[in-house]
Amino acid sequence: MEKEKSIFFIVFVVLAASCAGCDDQHLKWRRWGPSCSNTPSSINKFGSSIIFPLYGNVYPNGFYFVQVYVGYPPRPYFLDPDTGSDLTWLQCDAPCVRCTTGFHPLYRPSNDLVVCRDPLCASLHSSDYKCDNPEQCDYEVEYADGGSSLGVLVNDLFTLNLTSGVRMSPRLTIGCGYDQLSGASDHPLDGVFGLGRGKSSIVTQLHNQGIVKNIIGHCISGQGGFLFLGEDVYDSSRITWTPMSRDHTKHYAAGSAELRFGGKSTGFKNLDVIFDSGSSYTYFSSQIYHALLTLIHKELSGKSLKEATDDHTLPFCWKGKKPFKSTRDVRKYFKSLAFSFSSGWRSKSQFEIPPEGYLIISSKGNACLGILNGTDVGLDNVNMVGDISMQDKLLVYDNEKQSIGWAAANCEQHPKSSTI
């Protein structure tokens, strides 16, 4: 979603071996053999995927990032992978009017400007947009936390390793951001990796060039994870699928969900749920959020946990007789949540959120609620699943079949590729 950077950011790990030893209840990753040829002409259309290690964590970092290589010679940049926005942009020395502190020197733009009449330019503007300069495309993106990026669109090379063993350098359209305003939660990254459903999204561009299918997936853990573009990373038959909502064409949303707590209905039904990798935490609309707080307080009544009013890590924290070391220490006090989607093709598709999927342990050793009031931050009646609730799951956004899927997975063990 046009993300809230405090709230809406992404994760830390290194690609490792395949998940050959995973529990049978977990997804088994597909494997690839070495490619017979390293020439792009040997690639069948949509015959490969691209895998990026994810770095970061929900807490204490509060964001995740991927490393991408842009330009010639290719230079590394750390970008926030965001399924909630379309445009990929880098902080850019054009020169830069206002840039925040990143990990790398500012991106030096290519001389390949995108002209104003380009369809990708039009996709970022309203229908009545007029070109101040027909030779270039100006853009401005704003995020829910007040952050923004202003710049121009350019074309440049992305160096990508495909799972087939081939390395490619397609020319993609990105933003050269020369004027950035920090939001409420600033993170030291070089830009944003836009993975939304629009024309300017990286996966849409790669799909239109015949490189990968229009499918995005990620697997997030408390210690890292990975992101992938394409389909040959997972076994579709092991994924629980539900159709994308027709009411939210700009976001990865699944509709007609019922919220359940401890296996019982909360009475909230027909909910639209957005999945947003750019958000560290999960957000419920105000009415649902306060109802959940009532249920949790009722559940904790008479138990040894007490509200930790002196801990301001998140709005609600609880302390025990001694500091907690991990969410495993407190899961016995809390019940699981779940979104039950009536639109599942075989039966009701249920997205489970165990206590570990909505709690963090603060630096003070308290258990804090990682579900926040979305109405308070301008999300109105949107219910959004963020990184905290997607941990230890493979999430797949299949734009080809207009469906969203998930499966339990060990995200610290990555698919095996001949190029990684």
N, C-alpha and C positions, 0 to 999 in steps of 0.2 A: 504494500500500500504505500502511497506517497509517504514515506516512512517517517517515523518519529525517531530521530537518531538516538535519543537517550534510551529510548525504549526499543527502538526498532533497529537493532544492529546484530552482527554475526560472528567464527570459532577456530582452535589450535590443535594440530597433530601432524604426523608424518606418514606418508603412504607406506604401508607395510605389506605383509603377505596376504594371500587369499584366506577366506574364512573357512578353510577346509575342516577345522576342528570345532566349529560352532555347534551349539546345542541344536538338536533337530527342530526345536520350536522356532529357531531363528532362521532368517533368510540365508540361503546358500548362494554365494556370489558366483556368477559365471566366470569362466577363465578363458583366456585367449592364448593361442600359440603364437610363436614369432611370425612376423609377416614375411612373405616370400619376396617382397619387393618394397623398396623405399621410395618409389616414384609415385607421385599423386595420381598419375593416370591409371595406376593399378587398383585404385579404390573404387569399389562399387558405390553407386549413389546411396547415401545413408547407411553405409556399411560399417561405421565405426562410432565410437564415442570419445569424449574428451573428459578426463578426470582431473580435478584440482584438489589437492589437499586443503582442508580448512584448518585455520589456526585461530585460537582464542577460546573463550568460555563465557557462559552466562554471567557468572560471578566468580571473582571480583572484577574481571576485565569489562564485562558488559558488552562485548562485541566479538564478531568473528571476521576473518578476512581470508582472501585468496591472493596468491601471487600470480600476476600475469606479466607477459613480456610484450612490449609494444615498441614499434619503430624499427629502424635499421641504422646501425646494429641494434638488436633487441635489448631493451633495458627493463629491469624489473620494477613493478609497482605493486603496492598492497592496496587492494580494493575491497570494499564492503559488498558482499554478494546480496542483492536485494531482489527478492521475487515480487516485491510490492511496487517497483518502479521500473520504467523501461530504459531510460537513457544511461549509458555508461559514460562517465566523464572523469577526467584526470585534472588535478590542479596543474595549471599550465602557465609557462613563462612566455606570455604573449605581448608585452610583459604582464606580470600579475599585479593587479591593483590591490587586492586583499587575498592572501592565501593563509591557511592555517598550517601549523607545523605537521609535516608528514614524515615518513620513514626515509624517503628518497628525494633526490633533487627534483625540482619541478620538471614536468614533462615539456619537452621542446616540440612544438607542433610541426607537422609536415606542412608543405606549401599547397597541399591538395585540399582546398576549401570546398565545402558542400554548398552548392548554389541554392538560392532561396526557392526556386521552383521544384527542387527535388522532393519526391513524395515523402521521404523520411523527415524532411524539414516541415512539411505540411502536417505530418502526424503529431508534431509537438506543439502545434498552434491551433487556435480556433479557426473556424472557416472564414472569418472576416479579417484574418491576419494580412497585413500589408508589408511588403519588403522595403525597409529603409535603404538597403543596398542589395540589388538583385544578384550580386556576385558572391554573397555569403549568406549563411543562415545563422541568425542569432537565436539563442535559446535562454530560457530561465526556468529553473525547476525550484520548487519550494517544498519543504518538508514540514511535517506536523509539529516539530519541536521549534520551529522558527528558523531553522537553517535553510540556506539556499545556495545555488550556484548559477552564475551568469557567465556566458561565453559564446563561442561560435562552434559550429560543427566542422570537423575535418575527417578525412579518410586517412587511415594509416594501417600498417601491417601488424597483425597479431601472430606471434609464433606459438603454434599449438602442437602438442604431441597427441596423436590419435592412438586408440587402443590397438589398431591394426599394426602399429610399429612405424607408421608414417609420420613425418614431421611436415607441417604445412604452415604457410604464412599468408592467409587470406587478408584482403584489404577490407577493413570494416569501418563503419562510421561511428565516431565517438565525439564527445564534447570536450573542447579545450576550455576549461573553466578558469577564467582570469579574475573573477571577483566572487569570493565566497564569504558568506556570513555563517558564523558558528551558531549552532542551535543550543538548546538547553543542556545537551550532553554532547560535548565535543570529543571526538576520538582521533588519535594521531594517524589517520590513514591518508592515502594519496588520492582517493576518489571513491566512486561508487561503480559497482559491476551490475548493470541493470539487466534483470532476468524476467521482466514482466511479460505481458501478452501482446504488447504493441509492436508496431513495425520497426521501431528503433532498437528493440531488445536484441542483445547479442545472439541469443539462440534463434530468434526469427531470422536474423541476417545470415547466420550460418546455414540454416535450413534452406533459405532462398538460394544459397550458392551450392546446394546439393551436398553439403559436408556432413551434417548430422540430421536426424529426425528432430522435429520440434517437440522435444521432450526434455524436461529438467528434473533432476533429482538431487536430494542431499541426505546425508546421514550424519547426525550431530550427536556427539557425546560430551560428557563433562570435561574430557581431556582433548577433544579435537573432532575430527571427522573428515568427510570429503563431500565434494560437490561434483555432479557429472552432467554433461549435455549429451543426449543420444539415448539409445534404448538397450544396447547389448551389455548392460551392467547387472540386470536383475532378471529373475524368472517371473514373468507376468502372472503365472498360475498361482504363485505364492503370495501375491499381493491382494489386499482387501481394497476393492474399488468402489467409488461412488461418483456419479456424474457431477460435472461442474455446474454451478448455478447459472441459469440463463439471465438472472437479474443483475449479475456483477460481471460484466464483460471485461472490465479493466483489471480485475484481481483474480487470484486463484481462490475461488470460493465454492463451497459445497452447500446446498440449500436443504431446507426442510429437516432440521435437526432437532432432536429432543435432548435436553440436558439432564443427565442422571447423576445422582450422588449416592455412593454406597450401594449401587445396584438398583436404586429406586428413583422413580421420576420426581423431578423437582417441580413439575407442572409447567415448565417453560418448553414450548414446542414451536415448530415451524420457524426455527431460527436459521439465519444465514450465518455461515462461519467462514471467515477468511483465514487462509494459511499464509503467514508472512515471515520469511526468513530474515527480514531486516529488523525484526523486533525481538529484543532479548526476552521480554516478558509477555505474558498472555493478558488480554484485555476483555472484560465483559462490560456490556452496557450497564448503566447505573442500577436499574431495577434488579437485574440478575446478580450483579456484584453484591448488593446489600443482602439479597436473599441468601447468597452463598455464605456471607459472613455470619448470618444468623444460624445457618446450619452448622457451621464449623464451631461457633461458640457453644452451641447446644451440645455438640459432640464432645467438646473439651470440658464441659461442666463436670465437676467432681473429680477430674483427673489431675495429675501432678503438675501439668503445665500451667504457667501463669503468664498473663500478657506482660511483655517487656516494654513498658512505656518509655524507658530511657534509651531504647535502641531505635534509631531513626534510619536504619538501612533501607527499609521499605515501610509502608504505612502500618502494617501489622506484623508484629514479631512476638514469639512466645519463648519463655525460658524454662528450663528444667531445674532440678536440684543441683546439677553441675553442667558445665558447657557441653554442647553436642559437638561431635567431630564430623558427622556426615548425616545426610538425610535418612540413612538406614537406621539411625538411632531414634528417629521420631516417627517413622512410618506407621508404627503400631497405634499412634494416637489419632491418625487422620484416615479418612476414607478416600477411595478412588472416585474420580470424576469420569464421565464419559459423554461424548456426543454420539447419539444414535441417529443415523441417517436412514430415513424411510425410503430413500431413493436408491438403495443398493439393488443391484441387478438380481442377485440370487436370493438375498434376504436382507434384513436390516444390517447395515454396515456400521460397526461400532468403533469409534476412535477413543481408546482408553487413555486416561491421564492419571497415573498412579500418584501417590503423594510426592514421590521424587520428581514428578513432572510439574509440580506447582509450588514446591518449597525450595528455599536455599538456606544454607547455614551461614549466618553472618560472621564477621570477624570477631564478634563478641560471643560466638558459640550459641546463638539463639536461632530458632526456626522461624523464618520469615515467609510470608505469603507472596509468591511471585505471580499472583493474579491481581491486576490493578483495575481501577475504575476508568474505563475507556471514555465515558461521557465527560469526565473531568478534564481530559486532555484533548477534547474536540473530536472524538470518534463517534459521537452521537449514539446510535443504536447498534453500532457494529460490534460483533464478537470476533475477536481475532486470536488465533493460536500462534504464539511466538516460539522462539527457540527453546525456552525452558520446558515446554510441553511436547516438543518434538524430539527430545533427546532419546537415544537408544531406539530410534525408529528410522527406517528408510522411507522417505516421502518422495513420491513421484507425481509430477504435474505433466500429464500427457495431453498436449495441445492438439495432437492428431486425433485422438478419440474423445477429446473434451471430458477427461475424467481425472480424478485425483485418487491416488492410492497410497497405502502404507503397509508396513510389515515390521514386526519386531526384528531388530538386528543388532549385532555387535559392531558399532560404528568405529571402534578403534582398530578393527581389522578390515583392510581395504581390498577392493577387487584387485586382482593381479593383472598387470599390463606389461607387455614386453618393453614399453618405453619408460617405465617408472622403476 
